[in-house]
Amino acid sequence: MATENLRAQDLKQVMNRYLARLREHRESLNRLNVYPVPDGDTGTNMTLTMESVVGALDGTSSLADVMQAIAHGSLMGAQGNSGIILSQILRAWAEVFRAHKEIGAAQLTEGLERATAAAYKAVGHPVEGTILTVLRCATEEARGAAAADGLAGLLERVYGRAEQALLETPELLPVLKAAGVVDAGGAGLLLLLAALREHVAGGKVTLPPAFFRPAAQLASADGQGAREGGSIADLHYEVMFMLEGQAGADEQLKEAWAAIGDSIVIVGGEGSWKCHIHTDDIGAAVEAGIEAGRPRKIEITNLLEQAAAEDFHRVAYIFEPLPDALHAKVGLVAVANGPGILELFRQYGAQGVVIGGQTMNPSVGDLLEVVEAVPAKTVVLLPNNKNIIPAAEEVDRLTRKQVHVIPTRSIPQGIAAAVTYATNLAVEVAVSRMDKAARAVRSGEMTRAVRDATTPVGTIHEGDWIALIDGKVQVIMPAGPGRMARWLTRLIRLLLGAKRAERRAQRLARGAFQAALLAMLERVVDAESEAITIVAGAEADGEVTAAARAWLEDFRAGVPIDVVDGGQPLYPYLVGVE
């Protein structure tokens, strides 16, 4: 039976239903991002934003209290561009809904109209083919609906138009069409409208299957393109499932898994086993289970993201500014990760840091907490990541302090801004100098692809080394050896033993790693460069770093080179060029 109007408890249930949908399809949304870098992707950002909303709803009962909690929770938990836009939508709804005892078709239409205006206003340069387009089309459909349709009829029409608009986004945005995906933020919004429609009309909305797949299906699809190849990094994924099968199925699985991972644990008996492995090859791990028996309750965890999230939430971390920094009237707060990078910002006079960056975009609330904690009444905030800039720009209006955001899009830009930070200047002059210094830096970022993707510079496979220059992929380097190299490695294993084969595989992996870094340096450092900073991450290789320095001294002679041990996760090398 359809719900005629929404009350406080209905809206709480919708928010919980939406969060469940986001959790179910988080990785599907992440994979819609055009560039497959380990960053705070859309699915993750929207999920974390909604977790804050649902957490704020505890103990609320009246519609006014529910809407206040949704508005506050969405703002304080908002992460990344998609999280910020989602918070704008929910806060606009709160403005409209809190004045009513229940929500019908008219109130929902007004809420959509208010949300569209707020979302477009929040984006400096609105681009069609994004979440904005999906929201606008849904609003136009609501505006044209007949009053006799009621809330259920309205939502059926609104959802249908939003789905159509989502499927049309590649025609409006060439980068989506080239990658063969729809807009990730628009897909996240579609899940919200689906949650509303399901609660009001009953049943379950059938989502476009090409873009919404659960984790187990994603893992199976990954297996189709699994490739051999060594890795000099730690294993990235934890795969767990229950295995049902005949006697000996556990031994068959153990033997298959031994070739693709470690931390293998298989316990149980009498036809049922609990199975666990750390691996870089999710698809092969799951396929081995299928060959051995019947896997069920498949769970897949990104170990690097998990570790990053745990580091981010460590309450025990305390940043101790230099004594002089504590007395500065204009404080500096930077977003950063990695012990070397944190120490660098400390030496440049930061009063506080927010632990964050790739894979762990801090929320508005996280940024606000540190800004409020530093002693200065005027604060310069360096987000150091394009996904964190929108959240940083929300902080100023939430505090009595004066907050100036310099829109640094990378750690190298943040370092350049911090170098020119001076507390003896008028704040407007200091901010202007820092902004100018940041804009003068070209940034290179090297990492490994976390999923397959198609980009304007070529096809990327999961595990490839990729380099981004000023945020755009410029280098793609397969991390594993080619077919002939793999055949030679197997031959060496047969003739000379496993140790020699392993050493050769490691040399091949290091060769690809080094080639990717040198290709990035060739593109980011030119004849007009005046200074180079290389920030080596936790996965950097000493031999590769030395090779990079030697290459620069040979082919970019005369340009000063500074190598910093940053210790940042996921991005072995960050390069800043002035």
Secondary structure, DSSP 8 states (H G I E B T S, - for coil): ---SSB-HHHHHHHHHHHHHHHHHHHHHHHHTSSS--SS--HHHHHHHHHHHHHHHTTT--SHHHHHHHHHHHHHHH--HHHHHHHHHHHHHHHHHHTTSSSB-HHHHHHHHHHHHHHHHHHSSS--SSSHHHHHHHHHHHHHHS-GGGHHHHHHHHHHHHHHHHHHHHHHH-HHHHHHT---HHHHHHHHHHHHHHHHHH-S-----TTT---HHHHHHHHHHT------SS---EEEEEEEE-STTHHHHHHHHHTTTEEEEEEEEETTEEEEEEEES-HHHHHHHHHHHSEEEEEEEEEHHHHHHHHHHT-TT------HHHHT-SEEEEEEE-SHHHHHHHHHTT-SEEEE-BTTB---HHHHHHHHHHSS-SEEEEE--STTTHHHHTTSGGGSSSEEEE----SHHHHHHHHHT--TTS-HHHHHHHHHHHHHT-EEEEEEE-SS-EEETTEEE-TT-EEEEETTEEEEEE-SS--HHHHHHHHHHHHHH-HHHHHHHHHHHHHHHHHHHHHHHHHHH--TT---EEEEE-TT--HHHHHHHHHHHHHHSTT--EEEEE---SS-SEEEEE-
